[in-house]
Amino acid sequence: MLKKALLTGLCCGALCCVPALAQTEALDKADQAFLDMAAQTDMTEAHVGQLAQDQGDAQAVKDFGQMLVTDHTSDYTQLTALGTKVNAAIPKGLDAAHDKMIAPLGKLKGAAFDHKFAHEMVAGHEKAIAAYKKEAADAKNADVKAYATQVLPTLQKHLDAAKDLEKSKAK
């Protein structure tokens, strides 16, 4: 009888602890919005990078496109792992707004593509860097903050390369 009471007490105690272990802190809405934006950016940049390789004229544009595919695919993988860690949903496909942003580039080829691509990459990376800097400063979740901080140098590298492309296309 004592064994049964002791076993029942242990089981009840263990069951009381399970909800506490299963609970994860809900991700702040701003942090979730940032993760959504980061995922859309990664998928868009990888897609546009592939377009640059297929439709660009200059070898520098094709090389930059390859760098975008490589870096943003890797970043999306990191982002997906972060989403799992912080219990956040990470988009798995482009939304309509980003599809619409890509469409005009898909219709261009050669030098016309190169010029538009370089311009769009400067504008897009400036916008992304601003969002990542804000999140690196303001994120509520420490893992999200660390992720935003970690990605900034890659985005800056892309912006610098895009500006170089834009200068070379302006000639």
N, C-alpha and C positions, 0 to 999 in steps of 0.2 A: 504494500500500500504506500509506504514511504517512497519507494522507487517510482511508482506511478505518479505521485504528486510532484516529485522532484523533476521527472521527465516532462510532465505537463508544464511546470513552471519554466523550465529551460526553453521549451518550444514556444511558449507564449512570449517570453523575453526576446527570443530570436526573431519572432514574427513582428514584434513591435519595432525592431531596429531596421527591418527591410525597407519600409517606406522612406526612412531617413537616408538610407544608402541609395535608393532608386531616384530620389529627387535630385534634379540638377537645376541649377540657377537658370531661370529664363533669361535668354539673351535680350539685351536692351534693343528696342525698336530701331534706334539709330545704327547700332552695330549690325543688326540684321540687314538693314537697308544698304549699309556699306558692303557687306558680303555679297548681296545681290548685285550691286553695281560692279564690284570687282570681278565676279563671275562673268557678267555680261561683257565687261571690258576684255577679259582674257579670251573668251570665245570669239568676240568680234575681231580682236587683233590677230588671233591665229588664222581666222578666215581671210582677213584682208592680207595678211602675210602670204598666204597661199595664192591669192589673186596676184600679188606683186610678182611672185615667181612665175606664174603662168602668163600674165598679161603685160608685165613691165618690159621696157625696152633696154634701159641701162643696166649693166651688171651690178652697179651699186644698189639699185632698187631691188633687184632680185636677191642680192645678198642680205639687204636689210629685211626683206620679206622672210627669208629663211630664219634670221635671228628672231623675228617676231613669233614665228611658228614655234620655234624651239623654246624660247623664254616663256611665252604665254601658255603653252601647253604644260610646261613644267610648273608654272605658277598655279594653273588651274588644278593640277594634281595636289599641290600643297594646300590650296584653298579647300578642296574637297575633304582632305584629311582634317583640316581645321574645323570644317563644318561638323564632321563626325565628333570631334573632341568637344566642341562647345554646344552640341545638340542643335545645330542650325541647319535649315534647309538650304542647299546650294542649287541654283538653277542648272538644269542639264541641257538646255537648249536656248538658242537666241530668242529673245522676245521680238514682237512686231516692230518696235521702235528701232532696234538695232539692225534688224533685217532691212528696214527702210533706209537706214544710214549707209548700208553696204551697197544697196542696189545701184546707185549712180556709178560707183567704181567698177561694178561688174560689166557695165556697158562700154567701158573705155579700153583702149589697147595702145601699146607703144608709148610714144612721147607724151601724148595727152594723158594717159594713165599715170605716167611718172610724175608729171606736174601736179595733178590733182591729188595723187597719193601722198606726195611729199608734204603738201599743204595740210591735208587732213591729218597726217601723222603728227605734225607739230601741234596743231590745235587740240587734237585728242589727247596727246601726252601731257600738254600743259594742264588740261582739265583734270586728267587722272592724277597728276602729281598734287594738285591742289586738294583733291578729295582724300588722297592717301595721307598727306601732311595733316589735314584736319583730323582724320581718324587716329593717326599716330599720337596726336596731342589729346584728343577728347574721348577716345573709346572707353567705355565702362569696363569691358572685359579685357583682362590683361593679355590673353592669348591673341585676341583680335588686334589689340594695340601693337603687340610684338610683330605680328604678321605685317601690318601696315608699314611699320618702321623697316622691316627686313626687305620689303619689295621696292621701297623708294629708290635705292641706287640703280636698280635695273631700269626702272621707268626713266630716271634721269639719263642713263646711258642711251635709251631709245630716243629721248627728246633731243639730245645732243646730235645723234646720228641723223635724225629727221631734219634738224636745222641745217646740217651739212648738205643733205640731199636737196633741201629746198633752195639753198644758195647755189648749188651746182645746176639746178633746173632753171634758175632765174636768168642764167647767162644766155 
